[in-house]
């Protein structure tokens, strides 16, 4: 079975989870009155906090994930 056939046979739940392991969300946060950028897994679990947005994005990419901004 090729990839396209497999995708066509996915359940709604499988399709909803498709690709989640490849994404990390980055959002601005304030912790103890200090601004930073939190990195979250696709399920919302906070992974890390960085002082600079560029560092957060670079770190996410170093771990073979695609960073997405959350506003």
HELIX and SHEET records of a PDB file:
HELIX    1   1 UNK A    3  UNK A    8  1                                   6    
HELIX    2   2 UNK A   12  UNK A   17  1                                   6    
HELIX    3   3 UNK A   20  UNK A   22  5                                   3    
HELIX    4   4 UNK A   53  UNK A   62  1                                  10    
SHEET    1   A 4 UNK A  46  UNK A  50  0                                        
SHEET    2   A 4 UNK A  34  UNK A  41 -1                                        
SHEET    3   A 4 UNK A  23  UNK A  31 -1                                        
SHEET    4   A 4 UNK A  66  UNK A  70  1                                        
END                                                                             
